[in-house]
Amino acid sequence: MKMNKIQNYVNGAWIAGDGEELMAENAITGEAFASLSSAGLDYESILNYGRNTGGPALRKLTFQERGRMLKALALFLIERKEKFYTLSAATGATRVDSWIDIEGGIGNLFAYASLRKQFPDLPYAFEGETVPLSKQGTFIGHHILVPKRGVAVHINAFNFPIWGMLEKIAVNLLAGVPAVVKPSEFTSYLTELMVKEIVDSKILPEGSLQLVTGLGRGIIDHVTNQDVITFTGSAATGRKLKSLPHIVENSVPFNLEADSLNASMLGEDAAPGSPEFDLFIKATRAEITVKAGQKCTAIRRIIVPEKYMEDVQIELGKQLAKTTIGDPSVEGVRMGSLASRIQVDRVRHNVELLMKEQDIVYGDMDNFEVVGADKNKGAFFSPILFRNDDPFHKTAVHEIEAFGPVSTLMPYKNMDEAIRIAEMGKGSLVTSIVTADDNAAKEFVLNTAHLHGRILVLNQRCAKESTGHGSPMPLLSHGGPGRAGGGEEMGGVRGVKHYMQRTAIQGHPETITRITEQFQVGADMPEANPHVFRQHFEELRVGDTVFTHKHTVTEADIVNFANVSGDNFYAHMDATSLEGTIFEQRVAHGYFLLSKAAGLFVDPKKGPVLLNYGVEQARFTKPVYFGTTVGVRFTVKEKIDQEKRSEDDIAKGIVKFLVDMYDDEGETVAITTILTMVKKIDQSS
């Protein structure tokens, strides 16, 4: 029988590598069903294809367009999810395991698609506030963020062949950087299936995603300082790659996310019978059995008050005994296999090392039941629970990770001991504490955060909506210090910046305005003609300004506003209470000034402006007393395009206006930004 061949997608084509580097095997049956290889691939040309074809195409798109691209891709893939579930079963995954990998991965695309709203409608971005660099305001500074002109090379682990790819490419694609993905060869057949769907969708520009399914030897030999490498896997392999001479010499960014000895602590208040005790048992069991313990975030060290050790051991053992192991397609099976027989050998080896210092209190590597499959052919492994009563001296548990359904119970006498045990892992991706005592949670978090990338505080109040110990979230940082590799992935905006170059820019405010396409104070302010509220989205130009009529603030204004608003704060209404304050006399309400500003800058007739839907960064910078005359400079600050949600939707964009209210002396007394929705000229676009 001719064996199927898993292919690589490189240089715009699907090709098979030379020979057979590996056979893909069904983790449940042990049956080989395909061969794969990346031998003979020209990695220099592959990287250049990404740089020269994918890169320019992505950099032409704005953040808004890239975000909409990710959303379209997510919708396309979610409609085809059952294809991925069917093949995912070959990795030994249950439906729940596959859900984490498949729909969790697609969820990352949705999350980063929504993140586009935090970026300008440009191919590049800016960071922080404008920095004044001169007395007269003619010289300022800012920071610009531009996409790197290389590729993101993602080297992923075997345990999440879909999530591992999508959680990374969502970030680099939003940044405008193409990717070359090298999943683990053991499960790359599932990654291949998804990439085939992505390529067939034609949603991504050609060259923005390439796939290497084999061993990938040589994939980082030709990287430059414009490329970015991310590695997920063992700390030893990651450090070896990160320290290669050409990586160091070329200062190639290298993000390392390594497997770590994550911990979970039961609070002293969480006595047996309490809701938190039950939550702890449930969460720990899940982290041992979900994905058969093959998660980089799985709980390896279970830190328990000394007085509750027996209770936790007994209850956790009972719950693990309820876990049926076998073929996930069989009704009632709750835990599948490891991803391959090779993983079984690796986990067994590390369990045997741990057995030299601690005792197994639940599980047997050789004697366990498997439903619907032959455990000698499939990659099955029993949950193993160790007990270590002396974690300060029997320390192998803090050094060795068995990357499967394996965890160790250990006691602590007080909070200081619990913190020390957590620290002995030398850095992890995640730790958790289950407690209803917020003071204990605070003490634990503040004293362990320096060594952990994420900390979950779990209790009855958040349990129903908690995503759990083992679930990194797209808009939060995923990574950790020390043993965990010292890297970061995802993390919302900060993750996108990993693929961009931050550069300080200096110049006149008008020059910086034209570069950033955001109005900078001190830039030219040509008078708008006609009024900005009479102009469509396309007609407005950043910097165009309406100089309003002026108004002299009276006591009647203050009294009337107090009556309407109900704001009778003493500084506005009681002149006898001003002694010892910064005010010389009764002062106008700040919100009256904003309201009056609107009355001055609004053109009331129906026009292209559809609505005002928000105010940002309002500041009241100088007291306004009776008799002060105020005016407004109303300036187009920034424009953001918006897609039509349907054929019937109005073609429109978002315009931010700077509202600068000034007094008789020309000094700003109130300043804010309003957000408006403005029609476009062409309603069919």
GIJODA-V263882 format. One line per field, one symbol per residue. psi: psi as a letter, one per 20 degrees, with the letter a starting at -180 (. if undefined). Layout:
psi=???
This chain:
psi=pppqpprqoqkjqpqqrpbohqppqpigijppiqrqqjqiqnhghgghggghggghghihqrhghgghghgggghghhhjhhghgghhhiijqrggghgggfhgghhhggghghihijqrlrirrqpaqqopjqgijiorqrpqoqqqkbqpooorrhhmhgghghhghhghhhikprqopnrphhjihhggghhgggghhkhqqpiipqpoibhkojhjhkqriirpppppbqhggghgghjpghgghjlppooooqqrmqqpppqhimqpiqhhghgggghggghhhpkkjlpijqohpooqphijggggggghgghhhioppboiippipipbrrhrhghgggggghghghihirqpipqphhnqqppjroiihrlqpqpporpoimiihnjhhjhppombmprppqqqhrggggggghhiikprhqrqpoqiohggggggghiihijqhqppoprhhihhipirgjnqqhjqpoarrchiijrprckchhghihjqppppqqaqhgghghgikppppirqmqppoaqhiiqrghhqpphpqporrrppprhhgggghhgghjnkqhhhinhijipjriphaqqqphhgggghgghhipoiqpbhpgrpjrpqlpqoipqorpippqrpoopogqppqpqpirhiqpprrpppppooprahjjqphqprpqpqppqrgoii.
